[in-house]
């Protein structure tokens, strides 16, 4: 865990944004990986940075935390910032001692460390691990303790870089659920880098989509999903069907396509799922994906219908009224 200490005096009265990037650019060697990003995170807000590999999410997070220098622009922080990096490096001590070590480094008085360490472990549902050696933890347990160290110090700004990476599905989901409630109690503002859209929806008040080093879109999760600003962002957010219809382009998600509807098409691909199958269906004017509760096979003729959640773009990629 890394931290940034601000000069004595702390944040001033009436400060709304606890961390703000203004026209920030960051270089890795000769390549600019973050390009003129503006981002302000307010007190009480959880912001998820979402995007494909190489989009600049982790680099932006490190710039917000003062870990990497900016090539231009500036970052203003109000109060103290803690950064939970991707690798959960733990000392060869007990779990509780690892959390207390972070508190000691943060400057928390010795008399408060045990209580605060146990509170943080309880928030992450890891209190039963308190006496266990860190070396004996599973991957999921190590990540719980890693996040617990960040929330234990109660920073003004908490930055987390892919805290759920590399976990199996069940462990991943459980950790997301427990982290979601713990984050809101732990810091004034939170920024978290995630790869999975479902993680962003579970955690964040606002999702910032990054592509090729720039902010491509941002907004409340439901609003952003309902009205992505471009076809590229829509595709990334799961709109995997495309129909050229009525002088424009309709983009669909499986959730917005109804099985056994009035439009006839041919199944071109089938992906098995726990409850039924996900089928790719070719229609005369494009392709959609639809979930069927029963088996279907490639070559079958099936019916589909367009439900809610279909979005329309002009041929120039400009969103139209929905």
C-alpha positions as CSV (number, residue, x, y, z in Angstrom):
1,X,0.0,0.0,0.0
2,X,1.3,3.4,-1.0
3,X,0.3,6.8,0.5
4,X,0.6,10.5,-0.2
5,X,0.8,12.9,2.7
6,X,-0.4,16.4,2.0
7,X,1.2,19.4,3.7
8,X,0.1,20.2,7.2
9,X,-3.2,21.9,7.5
10,X,-5.3,19.4,5.5
11,X,-8.2,20.2,3.2
12,X,-9.9,23.5,3.5
13,X,-13.5,24.2,4.4
14,X,-16.0,23.7,1.6
15,X,-13.8,21.4,-0.5
16,X,-16.0,19.2,-2.7
17,X,-13.5,17.3,-4.9
18,X,-11.0,15.3,-2.8
19,X,-8.9,14.5,-5.8
20,X,-8.9,16.2,-9.2
21,X,-6.9,15.7,-12.4
22,X,-6.7,18.6,-14.8
23,X,-5.6,17.9,-18.4
24,X,-3.3,15.2,-17.1
25,X,-1.0,13.3,-19.5
26,X,1.4,10.5,-18.5
27,X,4.2,8.9,-20.5
28,X,5.6,5.4,-20.4
29,X,8.9,5.9,-22.2
30,X,8.1,7.7,-25.4
31,X,4.5,6.7,-25.5
32,X,1.7,8.8,-24.0
33,X,-0.6,6.3,-22.2
34,X,-2.8,8.9,-20.5
35,X,-3.9,11.9,-22.7
36,X,-5.3,15.1,-21.3
37,X,-7.6,13.5,-18.8
38,X,-9.9,15.7,-16.6
39,X,-11.4,13.9,-13.6
40,X,-12.8,15.1,-10.3
41,X,-13.9,12.8,-7.5
42,X,-16.1,14.2,-4.8
43,X,-16.4,13.3,-1.2
44,X,-18.6,10.3,-0.6
45,X,-18.3,9.1,-4.3
46,X,-17.1,5.7,-5.5
47,X,-15.7,6.0,-9.1
48,X,-14.8,2.9,-11.2
49,X,-12.3,3.2,-14.0
50,X,-13.3,0.7,-16.6
51,X,-11.8,-0.1,-20.0
52,X,-10.0,-2.7,-22.1
53,X,-6.4,-3.7,-21.5
54,X,-3.9,-0.9,-22.2
55,X,-6.5,1.8,-21.9
56,X,-4.5,3.7,-19.3
57,X,-6.6,2.9,-16.2
58,X,-3.9,1.8,-13.8
59,X,-1.6,4.5,-15.0
60,X,-4.2,7.2,-14.3
61,X,-4.8,5.7,-10.9
62,X,-1.1,5.9,-10.1
63,X,-1.0,9.5,-11.3
64,X,-3.9,10.3,-9.0
65,X,-2.0,8.7,-6.1
66,X,1.3,10.5,-6.9
67,X,3.1,7.2,-7.7
68,X,4.0,8.2,-11.3
69,X,4.8,11.8,-12.4
70,X,2.6,13.6,-14.9
71,X,4.1,14.8,-18.2
72,X,1.7,17.8,-18.2
73,X,-1.4,18.9,-16.4
74,X,-1.7,18.6,-12.6
75,X,-3.3,16.6,-9.9
76,X,-4.7,18.2,-6.8
77,X,-5.4,16.2,-3.7
78,X,-7.2,17.2,-0.5
79,X,-6.1,15.4,2.5
80,X,-4.3,12.0,2.6
81,X,-4.4,9.4,-0.2
82,X,-3.8,5.7,0.1
83,X,-3.2,3.4,-2.9
84,X,-3.9,-0.3,-2.8
85,X,-1.8,-1.7,-5.7
86,X,-2.5,-4.9,-7.7
87,X,0.0,-7.2,-5.9
88,X,-1.0,-8.0,-2.4
89,X,2.5,-8.1,-0.9
90,X,2.2,-9.1,2.8
91,X,4.9,-9.3,5.4
92,X,5.8,-12.6,7.0
93,X,3.6,-11.9,10.0
94,X,0.1,-12.6,11.1
95,X,-2.8,-11.1,9.2
96,X,-3.6,-8.7,12.1
97,X,0.1,-7.7,12.3
98,X,0.1,-6.9,8.6
99,X,-2.9,-4.5,9.0
100,X,-1.3,-3.0,12.2
101,X,1.9,-2.4,10.2
102,X,0.0,-0.3,7.7
103,X,-1.6,1.7,10.6
104,X,1.8,2.2,12.2
105,X,3.3,3.5,8.9
106,X,0.2,5.8,8.6
107,X,1.0,7.3,12.0
108,X,-1.9,5.8,14.0
109,X,-1.1,5.6,17.7
110,X,-0.1,2.2,19.0
111,X,-3.1,2.1,21.4
112,X,-5.6,2.3,18.5
113,X,-4.0,-0.1,16.1
114,X,-5.4,-3.4,17.2
115,X,-9.0,-2.1,17.4
116,X,-8.8,-0.5,14.0
117,X,-7.1,-3.5,12.4
118,X,-9.9,-5.8,13.7
119,X,-12.6,-3.4,12.6
120,X,-11.1,-3.4,9.0
121,X,-10.9,-7.2,9.0
122,X,-14.5,-7.4,10.1
123,X,-15.6,-5.1,7.4
124,X,-13.9,-7.4,4.9
125,X,-15.3,-10.5,6.6
126,X,-11.7,-11.6,7.4
127,X,-11.7,-11.3,11.2
128,X,-11.3,-15.1,11.5
129,X,-8.0,-14.8,9.7
130,X,-6.5,-12.4,12.2
131,X,-4.0,-14.8,13.8
132,X,-3.2,-16.8,10.7
133,X,0.2,-16.3,9.1
134,X,0.0,-14.3,5.9
135,X,2.0,-17.0,4.1
136,X,-0.8,-19.5,4.7
137,X,-3.5,-17.5,3.0
138,X,-5.2,-18.4,-0.2
139,X,-5.3,-15.9,-3.1
140,X,-8.7,-14.6,-2.2
141,X,-7.8,-14.3,1.5
142,X,-4.7,-12.3,0.6
143,X,-6.7,-9.9,-1.4
144,X,-9.2,-9.4,1.5
145,X,-6.3,-8.6,3.8
146,X,-4.7,-6.3,1.2
147,X,-8.0,-4.3,0.9
148,X,-8.4,-4.3,4.7
149,X,-5.1,-2.5,5.1
150,X,-6.3,0.2,2.8
151,X,-9.6,0.7,4.6
152,X,-8.0,0.5,8.0
153,X,-6.1,3.7,7.6
154,X,-9.3,5.6,6.7
155,X,-7.8,7.9,4.1
156,X,-9.5,10.9,2.6
157,X,-9.0,9.2,-0.8
158,X,-8.6,5.5,-1.3
159,X,-7.3,4.2,-4.7
160,X,-7.6,0.5,-5.6
161,X,-6.0,-1.1,-8.6
162,X,-7.8,-4.2,-9.8
163,X,-8.4,-5.6,-6.3
164,X,-10.3,-8.7,-7.6
165,X,-7.8,-9.8,-10.3
166,X,-6.9,-13.5,-10.6
167,X,-9.7,-14.9,-8.5
168,X,-12.1,-17.8,-9.3
169,X,-15.7,-16.8,-10.0
170,X,-17.2,-17.6,-6.6
171,X,-14.4,-16.0,-4.6
172,X,-14.4,-13.0,-7.0
173,X,-18.2,-12.4,-6.5
174,X,-18.0,-12.8,-2.7
175,X,-15.1,-10.3,-2.5
176,X,-16.9,-7.7,-4.7
177,X,-20.0,-7.9,-2.5
178,X,-18.1,-7.5,0.7
179,X,-15.9,-4.7,-0.7
180,X,-18.8,-2.8,-2.0
181,X,-20.2,-2.0,1.5
182,X,-16.8,-1.7,3.2
183,X,-15.5,1.0,0.8
184,X,-18.3,3.5,1.6
185,X,-17.4,3.3,5.3
186,X,-13.7,3.5,4.8
187,X,-12.8,6.7,2.9
188,X,-14.0,10.2,1.9
189,X,-13.7,9.2,-1.8
190,X,-12.8,6.0,-3.7
191,X,-11.4,5.3,-7.1
192,X,-11.2,1.7,-8.2
193,X,-9.8,0.1,-11.4
194,X,-11.8,-2.8,-12.6
195,X,-12.0,-5.0,-15.8
196,X,-15.4,-6.5,-15.3
197,X,-18.4,-4.4,-16.1
198,X,-20.4,-6.3,-13.4
199,X,-17.8,-5.2,-10.8
200,X,-18.2,-1.5,-11.9
201,X,-22.0,-1.7,-11.6
202,X,-21.8,-3.4,-8.1
203,X,-19.3,-0.9,-6.7
204,X,-19.6,2.5,-8.3
205,X,-21.7,5.6,-8.2
206,X,-20.0,6.7,-11.4
207,X,-18.3,4.7,-14.1
208,X,-15.5,6.3,-16.2
209,X,-14.8,4.4,-19.4
210,X,-11.2,4.8,-20.7
211,X,-10.0,3.9,-24.2
212,X,-6.6,4.6,-25.7
213,X,-5.6,6.8,-22.8
214,X,-8.6,9.2,-22.9
215,X,-12.0,9.3,-21.1
216,X,-14.4,8.0,-23.7
217,X,-17.5,8.2,-21.5
218,X,-18.6,8.6,-17.9
219,X,-21.8,8.6,-15.9
220,X,-24.0,6.8,-13.4
221,X,-23.9,3.0,-14.3
222,X,-27.5,2.7,-15.4
223,X,-27.5,5.9,-17.3
224,X,-24.3,5.1,-19.1
225,X,-25.6,1.7,-20.1
226,X,-28.8,3.1,-21.3
227,X,-27.2,5.9,-23.4
228,X,-23.6,5.3,-24.4
229,X,-22.2,8.2,-26.4
230,X,-20.7,6.2,-29.2
231,X,-20.9,2.8,-31.0
232,X,-17.4,2.0,-29.7
233,X,-18.4,2.6,-26.0
234,X,-21.7,0.7,-26.6
235,X,-19.8,-2.3,-27.9
236,X,-17.5,-2.3,-24.9
237,X,-20.5,-2.1,-22.6
238,X,-21.9,-5.3,-24.1
239,X,-24.0,-4.2,-27.1
240,X,-23.0,-7.1,-29.2
241,X,-25.8,-7.1,-31.8
242,X,-26.0,-4.8,-34.8
243,X,-28.9,-4.2,-37.2
244,X,-28.9,-1.7,-40.1
245,X,-32.5,-0.6,-40.1
246,X,-34.6,2.4,-41.1
247,X,-31.7,4.5,-42.2
248,X,-29.7,4.0,-39.0
249,X,-28.0,1.4,-36.8
250,X,-29.7,-0.5,-33.9
251,X,-27.4,-2.0,-31.3
252,X,-28.7,-4.7,-29.0
253,X,-27.7,-6.6,-25.8
254,X,-28.9,-10.1,-25.0
255,X,-31.0,-8.6,-22.2
256,X,-32.9,-6.5,-24.8
257,X,-33.6,-9.4,-27.2
258,X,-36.6,-11.6,-26.5
259,X,-36.6,-15.3,-27.4
260,X,-39.4,-16.7,-29.6
261,X,-40.4,-13.3,-31.0
262,X,-41.9,-12.4,-34.4
263,X,-38.7,-12.0,-36.4
264,X,-37.2,-15.1,-38.0
265,X,-33.5,-15.7,-38.2
266,X,-30.9,-18.4,-38.4
267,X,-28.7,-19.6,-35.5
268,X,-25.0,-19.1,-36.5
269,X,-23.4,-19.8,-33.1
270,X,-24.4,-21.3,-29.8
271,X,-22.7,-20.8,-26.4
272,X,-23.8,-23.0,-23.5
273,X,-24.8,-21.3,-20.2
274,X,-26.0,-22.5,-16.8
275,X,-29.7,-21.8,-17.7
276,X,-30.1,-22.4,-21.4
277,X,-28.0,-21.1,-24.2
278,X,-26.8,-17.8,-25.7
279,X,-27.4,-17.9,-29.5
280,X,-26.1,-15.7,-32.2
281,X,-29.0,-15.2,-34.7
282,X,-28.5,-13.8,-38.2
283,X,-31.4,-11.7,-39.4
284,X,-31.8,-10.1,-42.9
285,X,-30.3,-6.8,-41.7
286,X,-27.8,-7.9,-39.2
287,X,-27.0,-10.1,-36.2
288,X,-28.3,-10.2,-32.6
289,X,-27.5,-12.4,-29.6
290,X,-30.4,-13.9,-27.6
291,X,-30.7,-16.2,-24.6
292,X,-32.9,-19.2,-25.1
293,X,-34.2,-21.3,-22.1
294,X,-34.0,-24.5,-24.3
295,X,-31.4,-26.0,-26.5
296,X,-31.0,-24.7,-30.0
297,X,-28.4,-25.7,-32.7
298,X,-26.5,-24.0,-35.4
299,X,-28.7,-23.8,-38.5
300,X,-32.0,-23.7,-36.6
301,X,-34.6,-21.2,-37.6
302,X,-35.7,-19.3,-34.5
303,X,-37.9,-16.3,-33.6
304,X,-36.6,-13.3,-31.8
305,X,-38.0,-9.9,-30.8
306,X,-36.5,-6.5,-29.8
307,X,-37.4,-5.5,-26.3
308,X,-36.2,-2.6,-24.1
309,X,-32.6,-1.5,-24.1
310,X,-32.1,-1.3,-27.8
311,X,-30.2,1.9,-28.8
312,X,-30.1,3.7,-32.2
313,X,-27.2,5.5,-33.9
314,X,-27.1,7.3,-37.2
315,X,-24.7,5.9,-39.8
316,X,-22.1,8.4,-38.7
317,X,-22.0,6.9,-35.3
318,X,-24.0,9.7,-33.7
319,X,-26.6,8.6,-31.1
320,X,-30.1,9.4,-32.0
321,X,-33.1,10.1,-29.7
322,X,-34.1,7.0,-27.8
